[in-house]
């Protein structure tokens, strides 16, 4: 991949929209280096495809999640008796 292709990734669009700084690492050695470099100049580094990055874009509270999953919980409880 190159920087142009990476910048068009749907994983990056949401992060850019939210104002996060994007560091494009497109060289093969970058993937290896990032495994050991978790922070740089006090800023945490994450892959845009990680669950942590997805959580940055999820603005739901715990109460919102509970309300969203309540119907599923009720169906499971009814099925289990």
Beta strands, then each sheet from edge to edge (+ up, - down):
strand 1: 39-40
strand 2: 43-44
sheet 1: 1+ 2-
end
